[in-house]
Amino acid sequence: ETVRKKLGIKKNNFFSLEFPPSTLDSVSLSSLINKISVAINSFKPEEIFLPHPGDAHSDHKITFEASIACTKWFRYPLFRIWV
């Protein structure tokens, strides 16, 4: 919530996928990709900020991989990815 406010992101433009912290390694990648894709398709962002792919936190690595899988340039050519 604090980060959302500091970045100036409106509440209706913030999506929680409702996964408990530190559990993404037990979630199927396809399930995560599906939930991220639904959020992207409903919001249609111009930019997406992602954790660095070399981050030591496993949830951050998994989030990066799933997000990249559903934001390929040929699927969403109109926005930039920020890592």
C-alpha positions as a Markdown table, in Angstrom:
| # | Residue | x | y | z |
|---|---|---|---|---|
| 1 | Glu | 0.0 | 0.0 | 0.0 |
| 2 | Thr | 2.8 | 2.4 | 0.9 |
| 3 | Val | 4.7 | 1.7 | -2.3 |
| 4 | Arg | 1.5 | 2.1 | -4.4 |
| 5 | Lys | 0.9 | 5.5 | -2.9 |
| 6 | Lys | 4.5 | 6.7 | -3.3 |
| 7 | Leu | 4.5 | 5.7 | -6.9 |
| 8 | Gly | 1.2 | 7.5 | -7.4 |
| 9 | Ile | -0.7 | 4.4 | -8.5 |
| 10 | Lys | -4.4 | 4.7 | -8.1 |
| 11 | Lys | -6.2 | 2.0 | -6.0 |
| 12 | Asn | -8.2 | 0.8 | -9.0 |
| 13 | Asn | -5.0 | 0.3 | -11.0 |
| 14 | Phe | -3.4 | -2.0 | -8.3 |
| 15 | Phe | -3.9 | -5.7 | -8.6 |
| 16 | Ser | -3.2 | -8.2 | -5.9 |
| 17 | Leu | -3.0 | -11.8 | -7.0 |
| 18 | Glu | -3.8 | -13.0 | -3.4 |
| 19 | Phe | -0.8 | -15.4 | -3.1 |
| 20 | Pro | 0.7 | -15.6 | 0.4 |
| 21 | Pro | 4.3 | -14.3 | 0.7 |
| 22 | Ser | 7.1 | -16.7 | 0.0 |
| 23 | Thr | 4.9 | -19.4 | -1.5 |
| 24 | Leu | 5.2 | -18.9 | -5.3 |
| 25 | Asp | 7.5 | -21.9 | -5.6 |
| 26 | Ser | 4.5 | -24.1 | -4.7 |
| 27 | Val | 2.2 | -22.5 | -7.2 |
| 28 | Ser | 2.0 | -23.7 | -10.8 |
| 29 | Leu | 3.7 | -21.3 | -13.2 |
| 30 | Ser | 0.7 | -21.5 | -15.6 |
| 31 | Ser | -1.6 | -20.4 | -12.8 |
| 32 | Leu | 0.6 | -17.4 | -12.0 |
| 33 | Ile | 0.9 | -16.5 | -15.7 |
| 34 | Asn | -2.9 | -16.7 | -16.1 |
| 35 | Lys | -3.5 | -14.3 | -13.1 |
| 36 | Ile | -0.9 | -11.9 | -14.3 |
| 37 | Ser | -2.3 | -12.0 | -17.8 |
| 38 | Val | -5.8 | -11.2 | -16.5 |
| 39 | Ala | -4.5 | -8.2 | -14.6 |
| 40 | Ile | -2.6 | -6.9 | -17.7 |
| 41 | Asn | -5.5 | -7.4 | -20.0 |
| 42 | Ser | -8.0 | -5.6 | -17.7 |
| 43 | Phe | -5.6 | -2.7 | -17.0 |
| 44 | Lys | -3.7 | -2.4 | -20.3 |
| 45 | Pro | -0.7 | -0.7 | -18.8 |
| 46 | Glu | 1.9 | 1.3 | -20.7 |
| 47 | Glu | 4.7 | 0.3 | -18.3 |
| 48 | Ile | 5.3 | -2.6 | -16.0 |
| 49 | Phe | 7.9 | -2.6 | -13.2 |
| 50 | Leu | 9.3 | -6.0 | -12.4 |
| 51 | Pro | 11.8 | -7.3 | -9.9 |
| 52 | His | 15.3 | -7.9 | -11.2 |
| 53 | Pro | 15.7 | -11.4 | -12.6 |
| 54 | Gly | 18.8 | -11.9 | -10.5 |
| 55 | Asp | 17.1 | -11.1 | -7.3 |
| 56 | Ala | 17.9 | -13.5 | -4.4 |
| 57 | His | 14.3 | -13.8 | -3.3 |
| 58 | Ser | 12.6 | -16.8 | -4.9 |
| 59 | Asp | 9.2 | -15.1 | -5.2 |
| 60 | His | 10.8 | -12.2 | -7.0 |
| 61 | Lys | 12.5 | -14.5 | -9.5 |
| 62 | Ile | 9.3 | -16.4 | -10.1 |
| 63 | Thr | 7.3 | -13.2 | -10.5 |
| 64 | Phe | 9.8 | -12.0 | -13.1 |
| 65 | Glu | 9.7 | -15.2 | -15.1 |
| 66 | Ala | 5.9 | -15.4 | -15.1 |
| 67 | Ser | 5.5 | -11.7 | -16.0 |
| 68 | Ile | 8.0 | -12.0 | -18.9 |
| 69 | Ala | 6.2 | -15.0 | -20.2 |
| 70 | Cys | 2.9 | -13.1 | -20.5 |
| 71 | Thr | 4.3 | -9.8 | -21.7 |
| 72 | Lys | 6.3 | -10.8 | -24.8 |
| 73 | Trp | 6.7 | -7.9 | -27.1 |
| 74 | Phe | 4.7 | -9.5 | -29.8 |
| 75 | Arg | 1.7 | -9.9 | -27.4 |
| 76 | Tyr | 1.9 | -6.4 | -25.9 |
| 77 | Pro | 3.9 | -4.2 | -28.3 |
| 78 | Leu | 2.7 | -0.9 | -26.8 |
| 79 | Phe | 4.3 | -0.9 | -23.4 |
| 80 | Arg | 7.8 | -1.0 | -21.8 |
| 81 | Ile | 9.0 | -3.4 | -19.2 |
| 82 | Trp | 11.2 | -1.9 | -16.4 |
| 83 | Val | 13.4 | -4.3 | -14.5 |
